[in-house]
Amino acid sequence: MTHVPPFREAAWYKGKVSGDDFLPYFACKLVGDVLRKVMESKPQSRLLVLCGHTHGGGELQVLDNLHVLTGEARYQNPVVQRVLEVE
């Protein structure tokens, strides 16, 4: 889990990727670079990243073994995003 999305493509605003002017405030490229490198070296492993912060939600499949879920939030209105089943 990470509060800030680790990839540009996982930082949504109104259904689209956050604009370049605001992207540095809504994603952390360094974390994404590290996650990508680690998972490329471990193709037999799987990683699900749970993040939020951007107030827009969505899913991103970065690699076959690296998936990102960005939770959507509204001020004063917390909701369950989904129920995850652990295998």
Backbone as XML, in Angstrom:
<?xml version="1.0"?>
<chain id="A" units="angstrom">
  <residue number="1" name="MET">
    <atom name="N" x="0.831" y="-1.180" z="0.000"/>
    <atom name="CA" x="0.000" y="0.000" z="0.000"/>
    <atom name="C" x="0.875" y="1.243" z="0.000"/>
  </residue>
  <residue number="2" name="THR">
    <atom name="N" x="0.399" y="2.223" z="-0.706"/>
    <atom name="CA" x="1.050" y="3.517" z="-0.712"/>
    <atom name="C" x="-0.037" y="4.569" z="-0.918"/>
  </residue>
  <residue number="3" name="HIS">
    <atom name="N" x="0.088" y="5.670" z="-0.242"/>
    <atom name="CA" x="-0.942" y="6.699" z="-0.364"/>
    <atom name="C" x="-0.954" y="7.297" z="-1.770"/>
  </residue>
  <residue number="4" name="VAL">
    <atom name="N" x="0.203" y="7.658" z="-2.261"/>
    <atom name="CA" x="0.321" y="8.305" z="-3.570"/>
    <atom name="C" x="0.535" y="7.239" z="-4.648"/>
  </residue>
  <residue number="5" name="PRO">
    <atom name="N" x="-0.161" y="7.304" z="-5.780"/>
    <atom name="CA" x="0.056" y="6.339" z="-6.853"/>
    <atom name="C" x="1.519" y="6.331" z="-7.308"/>
  </residue>
  <residue number="6" name="PRO">
    <atom name="N" x="2.048" y="5.143" z="-7.587"/>
    <atom name="CA" x="3.451" y="5.041" z="-7.995"/>
    <atom name="C" x="3.670" y="5.175" z="-9.504"/>
  </residue>
  <residue number="7" name="PHE">
    <atom name="N" x="2.614" y="5.380" z="-10.258"/>
    <atom name="CA" x="2.734" y="5.512" z="-11.706"/>
    <atom name="C" x="1.838" y="6.634" z="-12.209"/>
  </residue>
  <residue number="8" name="ARG">
    <atom name="N" x="2.315" y="7.352" z="-13.173"/>
    <atom name="CA" x="1.558" y="8.445" z="-13.804"/>
    <atom name="C" x="0.174" y="7.961" z="-14.236"/>
  </residue>
  <residue number="9" name="GLU">
    <atom name="N" x="0.139" y="6.795" z="-14.857"/>
    <atom name="CA" x="-1.109" y="6.270" z="-15.406"/>
    <atom name="C" x="-2.116" y="5.849" z="-14.342"/>
  </residue>
  <residue number="10" name="ALA">
    <atom name="N" x="-1.702" y="5.818" z="-13.088"/>
    <atom name="CA" x="-2.601" y="5.452" z="-11.985"/>
    <atom name="C" x="-3.066" y="6.677" z="-11.201"/>
  </residue>
  <residue number="11" name="ALA">
    <atom name="N" x="-2.697" y="7.860" z="-11.662"/>
    <atom name="CA" x="-3.077" y="9.115" z="-10.997"/>
    <atom name="C" x="-4.191" y="9.780" z="-11.797"/>
  </residue>
  <residue number="12" name="TRP">
    <atom name="N" x="-5.435" y="9.420" z="-11.488"/>
    <atom name="CA" x="-6.572" y="9.909" z="-12.257"/>
    <atom name="C" x="-7.205" y="11.150" z="-11.647"/>
  </residue>
  <residue number="13" name="TYR">
    <atom name="N" x="-7.755" y="11.969" z="-12.544"/>
    <atom name="CA" x="-8.554" y="13.118" z="-12.132"/>
    <atom name="C" x="-9.673" y="13.273" z="-13.154"/>
  </residue>
  <residue number="14" name="LYS">
    <atom name="N" x="-10.898" y="13.134" z="-12.693"/>
    <atom name="CA" x="-12.075" y="13.226" z="-13.577"/>
    <atom name="C" x="-11.983" y="12.262" z="-14.753"/>
  </residue>
  <residue number="15" name="GLY">
    <atom name="N" x="-11.547" y="11.036" z="-14.459"/>
    <atom name="CA" x="-11.510" y="9.990" z="-15.469"/>
    <atom name="C" x="-10.317" y="10.003" z="-16.405"/>
  </residue>
  <residue number="16" name="LYS">
    <atom name="N" x="-9.405" y="10.939" z="-16.221"/>
    <atom name="CA" x="-8.221" y="11.022" z="-17.076"/>
    <atom name="C" x="-6.972" y="11.076" z="-16.207"/>
  </residue>
  <residue number="17" name="VAL">
    <atom name="N" x="-5.827" y="10.795" z="-16.823"/>
    <atom name="CA" x="-4.554" y="10.904" z="-16.105"/>
    <atom name="C" x="-4.341" y="12.369" z="-15.737"/>
  </residue>
  <residue number="18" name="SER">
    <atom name="N" x="-3.856" y="12.596" z="-14.545"/>
    <atom name="CA" x="-3.606" y="13.957" z="-14.064"/>
    <atom name="C" x="-2.704" y="14.713" z="-15.035"/>
  </residue>
  <residue number="19" name="GLY">
    <atom name="N" x="-2.960" y="16.000" z="-15.219"/>
    <atom name="CA" x="-2.177" y="16.820" z="-16.138"/>
    <atom name="C" x="-0.746" y="17.019" z="-15.673"/>
  </residue>
  <residue number="20" name="ASP">
    <atom name="N" x="0.141" y="17.331" z="-16.598"/>
    <atom name="CA" x="1.566" y="17.480" z="-16.302"/>
    <atom name="C" x="1.855" y="18.519" z="-15.219"/>
  </residue>
  <residue number="21" name="ASP">
    <atom name="N" x="1.070" y="19.598" z="-15.170"/>
    <atom name="CA" x="1.315" y="20.636" z="-14.168"/>
    <atom name="C" x="1.078" y="20.148" z="-12.741"/>
  </residue>
  <residue number="22" name="PHE">
    <atom name="N" x="0.154" y="19.205" z="-12.584"/>
    <atom name="CA" x="-0.199" y="18.732" z="-11.251"/>
    <atom name="C" x="0.356" y="17.356" z="-10.936"/>
  </residue>
  <residue number="23" name="LEU">
    <atom name="N" x="0.819" y="16.655" z="-11.943"/>
    <atom name="CA" x="1.288" y="15.282" z="-11.759"/>
    <atom name="C" x="2.337" y="15.114" z="-10.660"/>
  </residue>
  <residue number="24" name="PRO">
    <atom name="N" x="3.301" y="16.016" z="-10.502"/>
    <atom name="CA" x="4.282" y="15.833" z="-9.421"/>
    <atom name="C" x="3.659" y="15.793" z="-8.026"/>
  </residue>
  <residue number="25" name="TYR">
    <atom name="N" x="2.469" y="16.319" z="-7.878"/>
    <atom name="CA" x="1.780" y="16.315" z="-6.584"/>
    <atom name="C" x="0.899" y="15.082" z="-6.393"/>
  </residue>
  <residue number="26" name="PHE">
    <atom name="N" x="0.702" y="14.323" z="-7.468"/>
    <atom name="CA" x="-0.246" y="13.221" z="-7.414"/>
    <atom name="C" x="0.318" y="11.857" z="-7.790"/>
  </residue>
  <residue number="27" name="ALA">
    <atom name="N" x="1.611" y="11.750" z="-7.993"/>
    <atom name="CA" x="2.231" y="10.458" z="-8.285"/>
    <atom name="C" x="3.694" y="10.498" z="-7.855"/>
  </residue>
  <residue number="28" name="CYS">
    <atom name="N" x="4.256" y="9.317" z="-7.600"/>
    <atom name="CA" x="5.663" y="9.237" z="-7.202"/>
    <atom name="C" x="6.391" y="8.299" z="-8.168"/>
  </residue>
  <residue number="29" name="LYS">
    <atom name="N" x="7.014" y="8.879" z="-9.186"/>
    <atom name="CA" x="7.711" y="8.114" z="-10.219"/>
    <atom name="C" x="8.803" y="7.215" z="-9.649"/>
  </residue>
  <residue number="30" name="LEU">
    <atom name="N" x="9.535" y="7.700" z="-8.663"/>
    <atom name="CA" x="10.628" y="6.914" z="-8.089"/>
    <atom name="C" x="10.121" y="5.585" z="-7.524"/>
  </residue>
  <residue number="31" name="VAL">
    <atom name="N" x="9.026" y="5.617" z="-6.800"/>
    <atom name="CA" x="8.460" y="4.374" z="-6.256"/>
    <atom name="C" x="8.046" y="3.459" z="-7.407"/>
  </residue>
  <residue number="32" name="GLY">
    <atom name="N" x="7.419" y="4.014" z="-8.431"/>
    <atom name="CA" x="7.026" y="3.209" z="-9.581"/>
    <atom name="C" x="8.216" y="2.578" z="-10.282"/>
  </residue>
  <residue number="33" name="ASP">
    <atom name="N" x="9.283" y="3.331" z="-10.443"/>
    <atom name="CA" x="10.494" y="2.786" z="-11.076"/>
    <atom name="C" x="11.047" y="1.604" z="-10.293"/>
  </residue>
  <residue number="34" name="VAL">
    <atom name="N" x="11.070" y="1.727" z="-8.975"/>
    <atom name="CA" x="11.583" y="0.640" z="-8.120"/>
    <atom name="C" x="10.671" y="-0.576" z="-8.205"/>
  </residue>
  <residue number="35" name="LEU">
    <atom name="N" x="9.357" y="-0.365" z="-8.118"/>
    <atom name="CA" x="8.423" y="-1.493" z="-8.198"/>
    <atom name="C" x="8.549" y="-2.216" z="-9.532"/>
  </residue>
  <residue number="36" name="ARG">
    <atom name="N" x="8.638" y="-1.457" z="-10.614"/>
    <atom name="CA" x="8.775" y="-2.066" z="-11.940"/>
    <atom name="C" x="10.057" y="-2.902" z="-12.027"/>
  </residue>
  <residue number="37" name="LYS">
    <atom name="N" x="11.169" y="-2.348" z="-11.560"/>
    <atom name="CA" x="12.448" y="-3.058" z="-11.620"/>
    <atom name="C" x="12.406" y="-4.350" z="-10.808"/>
  </residue>
  <residue number="38" name="VAL">
    <atom name="N" x="11.858" y="-4.279" z="-9.604"/>
    <atom name="CA" x="11.780" y="-5.469" z="-8.748"/>
    <atom name="C" x="10.898" y="-6.537" z="-9.395"/>
  </residue>
  <residue number="39" name="MET">
    <atom name="N" x="9.744" y="-6.141" z="-9.905"/>
    <atom name="CA" x="8.829" y="-7.129" z="-10.460"/>
    <atom name="C" x="9.306" y="-7.684" z="-11.801"/>
  </residue>
  <residue number="40" name="GLU">
    <atom name="N" x="10.060" y="-6.908" z="-12.554"/>
    <atom name="CA" x="10.660" y="-7.452" z="-13.779"/>
    <atom name="C" x="11.681" y="-8.536" z="-13.443"/>
  </residue>
  <residue number="41" name="SER">
    <atom name="N" x="12.329" y="-8.411" z="-12.307"/>
    <atom name="CA" x="13.329" y="-9.410" z="-11.900"/>
    <atom name="C" x="12.695" y="-10.620" z="-11.208"/>
  </residue>
  <residue number="42" name="LYS">
    <atom name="N" x="11.386" y="-10.564" z="-10.941"/>
    <atom name="CA" x="10.687" y="-11.653" z="-10.250"/>
    <atom name="C" x="9.394" y="-12.006" z="-10.991"/>
  </residue>
  <residue number="43" name="PRO">
    <atom name="N" x="9.521" y="-12.504" z="-12.218"/>
    <atom name="CA" x="8.317" y="-12.781" z="-13.014"/>
    <atom name="C" x="7.394" y="-13.835" z="-12.393"/>
  </residue>
  <residue number="44" name="GLN">
    <atom name="N" x="7.901" y="-14.650" z="-11.488"/>
    <atom name="CA" x="7.087" y="-15.677" z="-10.845"/>
    <atom name="C" x="6.243" y="-15.110" z="-9.703"/>
  </residue>
  <residue number="45" name="SER">
    <atom name="N" x="6.507" y="-13.890" z="-9.291"/>
    <atom name="CA" x="5.779" y="-13.244" z="-8.194"/>
    <atom name="C" x="4.706" y="-12.318" z="-8.750"/>
  </residue>
  <residue number="46" name="ARG">
    <atom name="N" x="3.754" y="-11.983" z="-7.882"/>
    <atom name="CA" x="2.709" y="-11.023" z="-8.253"/>
    <atom name="C" x="2.636" y="-9.946" z="-7.176"/>
  </residue>
  <residue number="47" name="LEU">
    <atom name="N" x="2.371" y="-8.708" z="-7.615"/>
    <atom name="CA" x="2.251" y="-7.599" z="-6.677"/>
    <atom name="C" x="1.012" y="-6.786" z="-7.013"/>
  </residue>
  <residue number="48" name="LEU">
    <atom name="N" x="0.191" y="-6.566" z="-6.003"/>
    <atom name="CA" x="-0.971" y="-5.700" z="-6.112"/>
    <atom name="C" x="-0.688" y="-4.461" z="-5.275"/>
  </residue>
  <residue number="49" name="VAL">
    <atom name="N" x="-0.692" y="-3.294" z="-5.903"/>
    <atom name="CA" x="-0.451" y="-2.030" z="-5.215"/>
    <atom name="C" x="-1.798" y="-1.353" z="-4.979"/>
  </residue>
  <residue number="50" name="LEU">
    <atom name="N" x="-2.055" y="-0.986" z="-3.728"/>
    <atom name="CA" x="-3.267" y="-0.255" z="-3.368"/>
    <atom name="C" x="-2.865" y="1.171" z="-3.037"/>
  </residue>
  <residue number="51" name="CYS">
    <atom name="N" x="-3.505" y="2.144" z="-3.685"/>
    <atom name="CA" x="-3.151" y="3.545" z="-3.467"/>
    <atom name="C" x="-4.398" y="4.418" z="-3.561"/>
  </residue>
  <residue number="52" name="GLY">
    <atom name="N" x="-4.208" y="5.698" z="-3.366"/>
    <atom name="CA" x="-5.322" y="6.643" z="-3.413"/>
    <atom name="C" x="-4.809" y="8.029" z="-3.743"/>
  </residue>
  <residue number="53" name="HIS">
    <atom name="N" x="-5.157" y="9.004" z="-2.913"/>
    <atom name="CA" x="-4.664" y="10.380" z="-2.955"/>
    <atom name="C" x="-5.252" y="11.248" z="-4.056"/>
  </residue>
  <residue number="54" name="THR">
    <atom name="N" x="-5.535" y="10.716" z="-5.226"/>
    <atom name="CA" x="-5.913" y="11.559" z="-6.360"/>
    <atom name="C" x="-7.404" y="11.850" z="-6.424"/>
  </residue>
  <residue number="55" name="HIS">
    <atom name="N" x="-8.211" y="11.147" z="-5.671"/>
    <atom name="CA" x="-9.669" y="11.272" z="-5.641"/>
    <atom name="C" x="-10.334" y="10.758" z="-6.904"/>
  </residue>
  <residue number="56" name="GLY">
    <atom name="N" x="-9.573" y="10.201" z="-7.816"/>
    <atom name="CA" x="-10.113" y="9.497" z="-8.968"/>
    <atom name="C" x="-9.689" y="8.049" z="-8.853"/>
  </residue>
  <residue number="57" name="GLY">
    <atom name="N" x="-10.540" y="7.139" z="-9.246"/>
    <atom name="CA" x="-10.208" y="5.731" z="-9.090"/>
    <atom name="C" x="-10.026" y="5.028" z="-10.411"/>
  </residue>
  <residue number="58" name="GLY">
    <atom name="N" x="-9.340" y="3.888" z="-10.352"/>
    <atom name="CA" x="-9.163" y="3.075" z="-11.547"/>
    <atom name="C" x="-8.168" y="1.966" z="-11.325"/>
  </residue>
  <residue number="59" name="GLU">
    <atom name="N" x="-7.897" y="1.252" z="-12.394"/>
    <atom name="CA" x="-6.966" y="0.123" z="-12.360"/>
    <atom name="C" x="-5.916" y="0.295" z="-13.442"/>
  </residue>
  <residue number="60" name="LEU">
    <atom name="N" x="-4.739" y="-0.225" z="-13.153"/>
    <atom name="CA" x="-3.636" y="-0.175" z="-14.109"/>
    <atom name="C" x="-2.866" y="-1.479" z="-14.045"/>
  </residue>
  <residue number="61" name="GLN">
    <atom name="N" x="-2.702" y="-2.120" z="-15.188"/>
    <atom name="CA" x="-1.868" y="-3.318" z="-15.291"/>
    <atom name="C" x="-0.537" y="-2.863" z="-15.860"/>
  </residue>
  <residue number="62" name="VAL">
    <atom name="N" x="0.480" y="-2.754" z="-15.010"/>
    <atom name="CA" x="1.782" y="-2.239" z="-15.413"/>
    <atom name="C" x="2.594" y="-3.326" z="-16.118"/>
  </residue>
  <residue number="63" name="LEU">
    <atom name="N" x="2.660" y="-4.483" z="-15.492"/>
    <atom name="CA" x="3.324" y="-5.674" z="-16.043"/>
    <atom name="C" x="2.372" y="-6.846" z="-15.840"/>
  </residue>
  <residue number="64" name="ASP">
    <atom name="N" x="2.689" y="-7.989" z="-16.400"/>
    <atom name="CA" x="1.847" y="-9.165" z="-16.170"/>
    <atom name="C" x="1.703" y="-9.478" z="-14.682"/>
  </residue>
  <residue number="65" name="ASN">
    <atom name="N" x="2.726" y="-9.108" z="-13.899"/>
    <atom name="CA" x="2.724" y="-9.440" z="-12.473"/>
    <atom name="C" x="2.643" y="-8.205" z="-11.569"/>
  </residue>
  <residue number="66" name="LEU">
    <atom name="N" x="2.290" y="-7.056" z="-12.120"/>
    <atom name="CA" x="2.223" y="-5.810" z="-11.336"/>
    <atom name="C" x="0.944" y="-5.058" z="-11.680"/>
  </residue>
  <residue number="67" name="HIS">
    <atom name="N" x="0.036" y="-5.019" z="-10.714"/>
    <atom name="CA" x="-1.286" y="-4.429" z="-10.892"/>
    <atom name="C" x="-1.490" y="-3.338" z="-9.854"/>
  </residue>
  <residue number="68" name="VAL">
    <atom name="N" x="-2.110" y="-2.231" z="-10.255"/>
    <atom name="CA" x="-2.348" y="-1.105" z="-9.349"/>
    <atom name="C" x="-3.840" y="-0.800" z="-9.287"/>
  </residue>
  <residue number="69" name="LEU">
    <atom name="N" x="-4.365" y="-0.681" z="-8.064"/>
    <atom name="CA" x="-5.731" y="-0.226" z="-7.844"/>
    <atom name="C" x="-5.668" y="1.118" z="-7.136"/>
  </residue>
  <residue number="70" name="THR">
    <atom name="N" x="-6.240" y="2.130" z="-7.760"/>
    <atom name="CA" x="-6.303" y="3.456" z="-7.151"/>
    <atom name="C" x="-7.717" y="3.661" z="-6.650"/>
  </residue>
  <residue number="71" name="GLY">
    <atom name="N" x="-7.849" y="3.865" z="-5.343"/>
    <atom name="CA" x="-9.165" y="4.066" z="-4.751"/>
    <atom name="C" x="-9.655" y="5.483" z="-4.945"/>
  </residue>
  <residue number="72" name="GLU">
    <atom name="N" x="-10.950" y="5.605" z="-5.174"/>
    <atom name="CA" x="-11.577" y="6.910" z="-5.332"/>
    <atom name="C" x="-12.088" y="7.383" z="-3.976"/>
  </residue>
  <residue number="73" name="ALA">
    <atom name="N" x="-11.986" y="8.657" z="-3.709"/>
    <atom name="CA" x="-12.453" y="9.199" z="-2.435"/>
    <atom name="C" x="-13.197" y="10.511" z="-2.652"/>
  </residue>
  <residue number="74" name="ARG">
    <atom name="N" x="-14.132" y="10.760" z="-1.783"/>
    <atom name="CA" x="-14.843" y="12.039" z="-1.735"/>
    <atom name="C" x="-14.752" y="12.540" z="-0.300"/>
  </residue>
  <residue number="75" name="TYR">
    <atom name="N" x="-14.435" y="13.807" z="-0.131"/>
    <atom name="CA" x="-14.356" y="14.366" z="1.215"/>
    <atom name="C" x="-15.655" y="14.114" z="1.977"/>
  </residue>
  <residue number="76" name="GLN">
    <atom name="N" x="-15.523" y="13.740" z="3.239"/>
    <atom name="CA" x="-16.648" y="13.498" z="4.134"/>
    <atom name="C" x="-17.505" y="12.303" z="3.744"/>
  </residue>
  <residue number="77" name="ASN">
    <atom name="N" x="-17.026" y="11.450" z="2.827"/>
    <atom name="CA" x="-17.836" y="10.341" z="2.360"/>
    <atom name="C" x="-16.990" y="9.100" z="2.081"/>
  </residue>
  <residue number="78" name="PRO">
    <atom name="N" x="-16.408" y="8.496" z="3.130"/>
    <atom name="CA" x="-15.608" y="7.292" z="2.898"/>
    <atom name="C" x="-16.494" y="6.118" z="2.482"/>
  </residue>
  <residue number="79" name="VAL">
    <atom name="N" x="-16.011" y="5.316" z="1.560"/>
    <atom name="CA" x="-16.745" y="4.145" z="1.098"/>
    <atom name="C" x="-15.770" y="2.984" z="0.894"/>
  </residue>
  <residue number="80" name="VAL">
    <atom name="N" x="-16.295" y="1.775" z="0.968"/>
    <atom name="CA" x="-15.511" y="0.589" z="0.646"/>
    <atom name="C" x="-15.364" y="0.545" z="-0.865"/>
  </residue>
  <residue number="81" name="GLN">
    <atom name="N" x="-14.136" y="0.424" z="-1.346"/>
    <atom name="CA" x="-13.870" y="0.400" z="-2.786"/>
    <atom name="C" x="-14.210" y="-0.958" z="-3.399"/>
  </residue>
  <residue number="82" name="ARG">
    <atom name="N" x="-13.790" y="-1.995" z="-2.716"/>
    <atom name="CA" x="-14.065" y="-3.360" z="-3.135"/>
    <atom name="C" x="-13.590" y="-4.313" z="-2.057"/>
  </residue>
  <residue number="83" name="VAL">
    <atom name="N" x="-14.002" y="-5.535" z="-2.148"/>
    <atom name="CA" x="-13.544" y="-6.583" z="-1.236"/>
    <atom name="C" x="-12.543" y="-7.433" z="-2.006"/>
  </residue>
  <residue number="84" name="LEU">
    <atom name="N" x="-11.368" y="-7.596" z="-1.436"/>
    <atom name="CA" x="-10.314" y="-8.380" z="-2.069"/>
    <atom name="C" x="-10.323" y="-9.793" z="-1.516"/>
  </residue>
  <residue number="85" name="GLU">
    <atom name="N" x="-10.205" y="-10.750" z="-2.393"/>
    <atom name="CA" x="-10.087" y="-12.142" z="-1.967"/>
    <atom name="C" x="-8.634" y="-12.545" z="-2.069"/>
  </residue>
  <residue number="86" name="VAL">
    <atom name="N" x="-8.082" y="-13.065" z="-0.986"/>
    <atom name="CA" x="-6.691" y="-13.476" z="-0.948"/>
    <atom name="C" x="-6.618" y="-14.968" z="-1.209"/>
  </residue>
  <residue number="87" name="GLU">
    <atom name="N" x="-5.776" y="-15.335" z="-2.166"/>
    <atom name="CA" x="-5.636" y="-16.754" z="-2.524"/>
    <atom name="C" x="-4.552" y="-17.402" z="-1.726"/>
  </residue>
</chain>
